[in-house]
């Protein structure tokens, strides 16, 4: 049994996440976690809300709440949305918790002791109208490299270049829009990433399991040369700049930069998980400390491509620079962006569907299947309601749902609501086993490699194979001339429902549970990962009772698509 630590990029606290956020990190991580659990591996799936930084302060102000109250409320909203979507986190924590605070301060102290942090007087943009220093992301202006007019002070979304706010042409405050900004001196702590250039380059080179997208982003940063980065900000909300509980002189009104403390929350949330159940003797250190048992842990991260650089350079600088025996990532699965009709999702412009809205329209499995079967792996992918409806109707309703409905209804009508006892399997069933075993292996291999589009193309082919078998076996015809043979094919078809449920559970878990419940089965027992269809066809004993289910998937009508297009700003 392997031990697998899984983390997905932390969703930011300011508002419910849209479908692009979901498929960019949390959903593929959940699918992989469910798959590895079904294979019998020990999985710890960790996530948390990312709660620090200026956006949280501004969102709280707009909501008329303190930032503490706002973050607490939004955390619960996001937690409930994740649960409703079937995200099987072992723990969903908060980066504002005391565990992350202490760990962040610990890493800062250790890095400084290692000569990797120093104080620097720097010039930063100050907004006169806002009466505050502006964090990088809240200075906007023209990119000096490509001329994009809405480049942020930390990065240009158009050309991808890392920026310093002082480089922007015609800078202005993204908070108020005021151009009354000026450079002023302030003192900050800098992480000397440049000193770790060779160490990080060697570490990245050693990661042979990383996907091409991950490698290319990491190598781009390394090729450009690692830059020393400020890890403090002039803000109220965040981890205080303290050491051993004592504020750093001159930094009493500053906090650690959110991008310094947020990745540390992966460790902090694991500590939260352990401390949440003191009676279970959970040991968070055995998942993170190589000297305390983590040497046998395989660590897998999931995130969208915009987060990759911070996790392949900045966070490793923190971990490796500490010279402490912390576990580092083994595989980093990065995904491209999901767009809304080719453009960006936008709350302010009412463009796109967000997690809570999606569940008002249809059950979670409809969305889970379409998003993962069309995951933006090789390139950005455009989500359209028309394609969504077509995929749901064709794959879920016409293939899987139709298979379950036709075999259970036929058996109930002609043999009763129990597994038929008559007949023996023959050549058709043998051919089915050979066909399914090849597909199951390919499906399993692709899931293990986190090649999701390939994996779910194979899963759909497995469902199709079940339908094709029924077409060949034709029990509704054969029953007239050879009832035992018809009974055997019906028995095989009913056993296929259990097999399909086990194989489908990582991506459509709620539907898989319904399929197991047809036969009164415990998903934990029946849901163990199958490696062959041969024993699966004998899983249910003759005479085992079942209850034909309601229709598993209702088709999406054209009228619904039109209504949703208007509601969610489809173009």
C-alpha positions in Angstrom: 0.0 0.0 0.0 1.5 3.3 -1.1 1.2 6.5 0.8 0.1 9.4 -1.4 -0.1 13.0 -0.3 -2.3 15.1 -2.7 -2.8 18.9 -2.6 -4.7 21.1 -5.0 -4.0 24.8 -5.4 -5.7 26.8 -2.6 -8.9 28.6 -3.8 -8.7 32.2 -2.9 -11.2 33.4 -0.3 -12.9 36.2 -2.2 -16.0 34.5 -3.5 -17.3 31.2 -4.8 -15.1 29.6 -7.5 -16.1 29.2 -11.2 -16.0 26.0 -13.3 -12.5 27.0 -14.6 -11.1 27.1 -11.0 -12.8 23.8 -10.3 -11.3 21.9 -13.2 -8.0 23.6 -12.9 -7.0 22.0 -9.6 -9.6 20.8 -7.1 -11.6 18.4 -9.4 -8.8 16.6 -11.0 -7.1 16.2 -7.6 -10.3 14.7 -6.2 -10.6 12.3 -9.2 -7.1 11.1 -8.6 -7.5 10.9 -4.8 -10.7 8.7 -5.3 -8.9 6.5 -7.8 -5.9 5.9 -5.5 -8.1 5.2 -2.5 -10.1 2.6 -4.6 -6.7 1.0 -5.4 -6.2 0.5 -1.7 -3.5 3.2 -1.2 -3.4 5.4 1.8 -4.3 8.8 0.6 -4.2 12.2 2.4 -6.0 14.8 0.3 -5.4 18.3 1.6 -6.7 21.8 0.6 -7.6 25.1 2.3 -8.8 28.6 1.6 -6.1 31.1 0.8 -7.2 34.0 3.0 -4.5 36.6 3.2 -3.6 39.6 1.0 -5.2 42.8 -0.3 -8.1 41.2 -2.2 -9.5 39.8 1.0 -9.3 43.2 2.7 -11.1 44.9 -0.2 -13.7 42.2 -0.5 -14.5 42.4 3.2 -14.7 46.2 2.9 -17.1 45.9 0.0 -19.2 43.5 2.0 -19.3 45.8 5.1 -17.5 43.2 7.3 -14.3 42.9 9.1 -11.8 40.8 7.2 -11.8 38.2 9.9 -15.6 37.8 9.8 -15.6 37.8 6.0 -13.0 35.1 5.6 -14.7 32.9 8.2 -18.0 33.2 6.3 -16.5 32.7 2.9 -14.5 29.6 4.1 -17.7 27.9 5.1 -19.4 28.8 1.8 -16.5 27.3 -0.2 -16.4 24.3 2.1 -20.1 23.6 1.5 -19.7 24.1 -2.2 -16.8 21.6 -2.3 -18.8 19.0 -0.4 -21.8 19.5 -2.7 -19.5 18.8 -5.7 -18.2 15.7 -4.1 -14.7 17.0 -3.4 -13.4 14.4 -1.0 -10.8 16.4 0.9 -9.5 14.7 4.1 -9.2 18.3 5.4 -10.2 21.7 4.1 -8.3 24.2 6.2 -7.6 27.9 6.4 -4.4 29.7 5.7 -5.3 32.2 8.5 -5.0 29.5 11.1 -2.4 29.5 13.9 -0.6 26.5 12.4 0.2 28.3 9.2 1.2 31.4 11.1 3.8 29.6 13.2 5.1 27.6 10.3 5.5 30.7 8.1 7.3 32.5 10.9 9.5 29.4 11.4 10.5 29.2 7.7 11.3 32.9 7.6 13.5 32.6 10.7 15.3 29.5 9.3 15.9 31.1 5.9 17.3 34.2 7.5 19.6 32.1 9.6 20.8 30.5 6.4 21.6 33.9 4.9 18.7 33.8 2.4 16.6 36.7 3.7 17.7 40.2 4.1 16.2 43.6 4.7 16.2 46.1 1.9 15.0 49.6 1.5 13.0 49.7 -1.6 10.9 52.1 -3.5 7.2 51.2 -3.7 4.2 52.8 -5.3 2.1 54.8 -2.8 -1.4 55.9 -3.6 -2.1 59.4 -2.3 -5.8 59.1 -2.7 -5.9 55.6 -1.1 -3.4 56.7 1.5 -1.6 53.3 1.3 1.2 51.5 -0.3 -0.1 49.4 -3.1 0.8 45.7 -3.3 2.2 44.6 -6.7 -1.2 43.2 -7.9 -2.9 46.5 -7.1 -0.7 48.6 -9.3 -1.7 48.5 -13.0 -0.4 50.1 -16.1 1.2 49.5 -19.5 3.5 46.5 -19.8 7.0 47.8 -20.8 7.6 44.6 -22.8 4.4 44.1 -24.9 2.4 47.3 -24.3 -0.6 45.5 -22.7 -2.5 48.3 -21.0 -3.8 46.4 -18.0 -0.6 44.7 -16.8 -0.4 44.1 -13.1 2.5 45.1 -11.0 3.6 41.5 -10.5 3.0 39.9 -13.9 1.6 40.7 -17.3 -1.3 38.5 -18.2 -0.7 39.1 -21.9 3.0 38.2 -22.3 3.5 36.4 -19.0 6.6 38.4 -18.1 7.3 38.9 -14.4 7.2 42.6 -13.5 8.0 45.0 -10.8 5.4 47.8 -10.3 8.1 50.4 -10.9 8.5 49.1 -14.5 4.9 49.9 -15.4 4.2 52.8 -17.8 1.5 55.2 -16.6 0.8 53.3 -13.4 -2.5 53.7 -11.5 -4.2 52.3 -8.4 -6.3 49.3 -9.2 -8.3 50.0 -6.0 -9.5 53.5 -6.8 -8.3 54.0 -10.4 -6.4 57.1 -9.3 -3.2 58.0 -11.2 -2.1 60.1 -8.2 0.6 57.6 -7.3 4.2 58.1 -6.5 7.2 56.1 -5.5 8.1 56.2 -1.8 10.8 54.3 0.2 9.8 51.5 2.5 11.6 48.6 4.1 10.9 44.9 3.3 12.3 41.4 3.7 13.6 39.8 0.5 14.0 36.1 -0.1 17.3 35.7 -2.0 16.1 33.3 -4.7 19.1 34.2 -6.9 21.4 32.3 -4.4 19.3 29.2 -5.0 19.4 29.3 -8.8 21.6 26.2 -9.3 19.9 24.3 -6.5 16.4 24.9 -8.0 17.6 24.2 -11.6 19.1 20.8 -10.5 15.9 20.0 -8.5 13.6 20.8 -11.5 15.9 18.7 -13.8 15.5 15.7 -11.5 11.7 15.7 -11.8 11.3 13.3 -14.7 7.6 12.7 -13.9 6.5 16.2 -14.5 4.2 16.9 -17.4 5.6 19.0 -20.3 3.5 22.0 -19.4 4.9 22.0 -15.8 8.5 21.6 -17.0 8.3 24.3 -19.7 7.0 26.9 -17.2 9.6 26.0 -14.6 12.4 26.1 -17.1 11.3 29.4 -18.5 11.7 31.0 -15.1 15.0 29.3 -14.5 16.4 30.4 -17.9 15.4 34.0 -17.1 17.3 33.7 -13.8 15.7 33.6 -10.4 15.0 37.1 -8.9 15.2 38.0 -5.3 11.6 38.6 -4.2 10.0 40.7 -1.4 8.2 38.4 1.0 6.6 41.2 3.1 3.8 43.7 2.5 2.4 46.9 4.0 -0.9 45.4 5.1 -2.9 44.6 8.2 -4.3 41.2 7.2 -1.8 38.4 7.1 0.9 36.6 9.1 2.7 39.0 11.4 6.4 39.5 10.8 7.5 38.1 14.1 10.1 35.7 15.4 9.5 33.7 18.6 6.4 35.8 19.2 8.4 39.1 19.1 7.5 41.6 16.3 10.4 42.6 14.1 11.4 46.2 14.7 10.2 48.4 11.9 7.8 45.7 10.6 5.0 46.1 13.1 2.6 47.3 10.4 3.7 44.7 7.9 2.8 41.1 7.2 4.3 38.3 5.2 3.4 38.3 1.5 0.5 36.0 0.7 2.5 34.1 -1.9 5.1 33.3 0.8 2.6 31.9 3.4 0.0 30.3 1.1 2.0 27.3 -0.1 3.2 26.7 3.5 -0.5 26.2 4.3 -0.3 22.8 2.6 1.8 21.8 5.6 -0.3 23.9 8.0 -3.5 22.3 6.8 -2.0 18.9 7.4 -1.2 19.9 10.9 -4.8 21.2 11.2 -6.0 17.8 10.0 -4.0 16.0 12.7 -5.0 18.3 15.5 -8.7 18.1 14.5 -8.9 14.5 15.8 -6.6 14.2 18.8 -8.1 10.8 19.7 -6.9 9.3 16.3 -3.2 9.8 16.8 -2.7 11.4 13.4 0.9 12.3 12.7 1.2 15.2 10.3 4.9 15.1 10.4 5.1 11.6 9.0 3.6 13.1 5.8 6.0 16.1 5.6 9.2 15.3 7.4 11.7 12.9 5.8 13.3 12.3 9.1 9.9 11.3 10.6 8.5 8.9 8.1 7.7 10.9 4.9 10.5 9.2 2.9 7.9 6.7 1.6 5.3 9.4 0.7 4.6 10.2 -2.9 3.5 13.9 -3.1 1.3 15.0 -6.0 0.2 18.6 -6.6 -2.6 19.9 -8.9 -2.9 23.4 -10.2 -3.6 25.7 -13.1 -0.7 26.9 -15.2 -0.8 30.4 -13.6 0.2 28.9 -10.3 3.0 26.7 -11.6 5.9 29.1 -11.3 5.3 29.8 -7.7 5.2 26.1 -6.9 8.2 25.1 -9.0 10.5 28.0 -8.0 9.3 30.2 -5.1 7.9 27.5 -2.7 10.8 25.1 -3.4 13.2 28.0 -2.6 11.5 28.1 0.8 11.5 24.4 1.4 15.0 23.6 0.0 16.5 26.8 1.2 15.6 25.9 4.8 18.0 22.9 4.6 15.5 21.0 6.7 14.2 17.5 5.7 10.9 18.5 4.3 9.1 16.5 1.6 9.0 18.2 -1.8 6.6 17.5 -4.6 7.2 14.4 -6.8 4.6 15.1 -9.5 3.0 18.5 -10.3 0.0 18.1 -12.6 -0.6 21.4 -14.3 -3.6 22.3 -16.4 -4.3 25.0 -18.9 -7.3 27.3 -18.6 -10.9 26.7 -19.1 -12.5 29.6 -20.9 -16.1 30.7 -21.2 -16.9 30.8 -24.9 -13.3 31.6 -25.5 -13.2 34.5 -23.0 -12.7 34.8 -19.3 -15.1 33.9 -16.6 -16.1 37.1 -14.8 -18.3 37.6 -11.7 -18.6 41.4 -12.3 -19.7 41.0 -15.9 -22.0 38.0 -15.2 -20.0 35.8 -17.6 -19.8 32.1 -16.8 -21.1 29.6 -14.3 -19.9 29.3 -10.8 -20.0 26.3 -8.5 -23.1 27.2 -6.6 -24.9 28.2 -9.7 -24.0 25.0 -11.5 -25.6 22.9 -8.7 -28.8 24.9 -9.0 -29.1 23.7 -12.6 -28.0 20.1 -12.5 -26.5 17.5 -10.1 -22.7 17.6 -9.6 -21.9 14.5 -11.7 -23.2 16.1 -14.9 -20.5 18.8 -14.5 -17.8 16.5 -13.1 -18.0 14.3 -16.2 -18.1 17.0 -18.8 -15.2 18.9 -17.2 -13.0 16.0 -16.7 -13.7 14.3 -20.0 -12.7 17.6 -21.7 -10.1 18.7 -19.2 -7.8 21.5 -20.5 -4.6 19.4 -20.5 -2.9 20.0 -23.8 -4.2 23.5 -24.4 -6.8 25.9 -23.2 -10.3 24.6 -23.6 -13.5 26.6 -24.2 -16.6 25.7 -22.2 -19.9 26.2 -24.0 -23.3 25.2 -22.9 -24.0 23.6 -26.3 -21.0 21.3 -26.0 -21.9 20.6 -22.3 -25.4 19.5 -23.2 -24.1 17.3 -26.1 -21.6 15.5 -23.9 -24.0 14.9 -21.1 -26.8 13.7 -23.4 -24.5 11.4 -25.5 -22.2 10.0 -22.8 -24.2 10.0 -19.6 -27.8 9.6 -20.8 -27.5 7.6 -24.1 -24.6 5.4 -23.1 -24.3 4.8 -19.4 -27.8 5.7 -18.3 -29.4 3.8 -21.1 -27.3 0.6 -20.3 -28.4 0.6 -16.7 -32.0 1.3 -17.5 -32.5 -1.2 -20.2 -30.9 -4.2 -18.5 -32.5 -3.6 -15.1 -36.0 -3.0 -16.6 -35.8 -6.0 -18.9 -34.7 -8.3 -16.0 -37.4 -7.1 -13.7 -40.0 -7.6 -16.4 -38.9 -11.1 -17.6 -37.0 -12.7 -14.7 -38.0 -10.7 -11.6 -36.0 -8.4 -9.4 -33.2 -10.8 -8.7 -30.1 -12.0 -10.5 -31.1 -14.9 -12.9 -29.8 -18.3 -11.9 -30.1 -20.1 -15.2 -27.6 -20.5 -18.0 -23.8 -20.5 -18.4 -21.5 -17.9 -19.9 -20.1 -18.7 -23.3 -18.2 -17.2 -26.2 -19.9 -13.8 -26.1 -19.0 -13.3 -22.5 -15.4 -14.5 -23.1 -15.0 -12.0 -25.9 -16.5 -9.3 -23.6 -13.9 -10.1 -20.9 -11.0 -9.9 -23.2 -12.2 -6.6 -24.6 -13.0 -5.1 -21.3 -9.7 -6.2 -19.7 -7.7 -4.4 -22.3 -9.8 -1.2 -21.8 -9.6 -1.4 -18.0 -5.8 -1.6 -18.2 -5.6 1.3 -20.5 -8.1 3.3 -18.3 -6.2 2.5 -15.2 -2.8 3.4 -16.7 -4.1 6.7 -17.9 -5.6 7.6 -14.6 -2.4 6.6 -12.8 -0.5 8.9 -15.2 -3.1 11.7 -14.6 -3.9 11.8 -18.4 -7.6 12.5 -17.7 -9.0 13.1 -21.2 -7.4 9.8 -22.4 -8.7 8.0 -19.3 -12.3 9.1 -19.7 -12.3 8.3 -23.4 -11.5 4.8 -22.3 -14.2 4.8 -19.6 -16.7 5.8 -22.1 -15.5 3.0 -24.4 -16.0 0.6 -21.5 -19.6 1.8 -21.2 -20.1 1.4 -24.9 -18.7 -2.1 -24.8 -21.5 -3.0 -22.4 -24.1 -1.7 -24.7 -22.5 -3.5 -27.7 -22.5 -6.7 -25.7 -26.3 -6.4 -25.0 -26.9 -5.8 -28.7 -25.0 -9.0 -29.6 -26.4 -11.1 -26.8 -29.9 -9.7 -27.4 -31.6 -11.3 -24.4 -35.0 -9.8 -25.4 -34.9 -11.9 -28.6 -33.0 -14.9 -27.3 -35.5 -15.4 -24.4 -38.0 -16.7 -27.0 -35.8 -19.6 -28.1 -33.1 -20.1 -25.3 -34.2 -18.8 -22.0 -31.1 -20.0 -20.1 -28.8 -18.2 -22.5 -30.9 -15.1 -22.2 -30.7 -15.4 -18.4 -26.9 -15.7 -18.5 -26.5 -12.6 -20.6 -28.8 -10.7 -18.3 -26.8 -11.8 -15.3 -23.6 -10.6 -17.1 -25.3 -7.2 -17.8 -26.3 -6.7 -14.2 -22.8 -7.6 -13.0 -21.5 -5.0 -15.5 -23.5 -2.3 -13.7 -21.4 -3.0 -10.5 -18.2 -3.1 -12.6 -19.1 0.2 -14.3 -19.9 1.8 -10.9 -16.5 0.9 -9.5 -14.7 2.2 -12.5 -16.8 5.4 -12.7 -16.7 6.3 -9.0 -13.7 8.6 -9.3 -15.4 10.9 -11.7 -19.1 10.5 -11.1 -19.2 9.3 -7.4 -22.9 10.2 -6.7 -24.1 8.2 -9.7 -21.7 5.3 -8.8 -23.4 5.2 -5.3 -26.8 5.0 -7.0 -25.6 2.1 -9.1 -24.3 0.2 -6.1 -27.5 0.9 -4.3 -29.5 -0.9 -7.1 -28.0 -4.1 -5.5 -27.9 -2.9 -1.9 -24.1 -2.9 -2.0 -21.6 -1.0 0.2 -19.6 1.3 -2.1 -16.5 0.8 0.1 -16.6 -3.0 -0.4 -17.9 -3.2 -4.0 -16.0 -0.1 -5.1 -12.5 -1.7 -4.8 -10.6 -1.1 -8.0 -11.2 -3.9 -10.5 -8.3 -5.2 -12.6 -10.3 -7.7 -14.7 -13.8 -8.1 -15.9 -13.6 -11.9 -15.3 -14.3 -11.9 -11.6 -16.6 -9.0 -12.0 -19.0 -11.0 -14.0 -19.3 -13.4 -11.0 -19.6 -10.7 -8.4 -23.3 -10.9 -7.8 -24.6 -14.3 -6.7 -27.6 -15.7 -8.5 -30.7 -14.8 -6.6 -29.3 -11.5 -5.3 -32.1 -9.0 -5.2 -32.1 -5.6 -6.9 -34.3 -2.6 -7.4 -34.5 -1.0 -10.8 -33.4 2.7 -10.4 -35.0 5.8 -11.7 -33.5 7.3 -14.8 -29.8 8.1 -13.9 -29.5 11.1 -16.2 -32.1 13.3 -17.7 -31.3 14.8 -21.0 -30.6 18.5 -21.3 -33.2 20.2 -23.6 -32.5 22.9 -26.1 -34.8 25.2 -24.2 -32.7 24.9 -21.1 -29.5 25.7 -23.0 -31.1 28.9 -24.4 -32.3 29.9 -21.0 -28.8 29.4 -19.5 -27.1 31.2 -22.4 -29.1 34.3 -21.6 -28.6 34.0 -17.8 -24.9 33.5 -17.8 -23.8 35.8 -20.6 -22.9 33.3 -23.3 -21.5 34.9 -26.5 
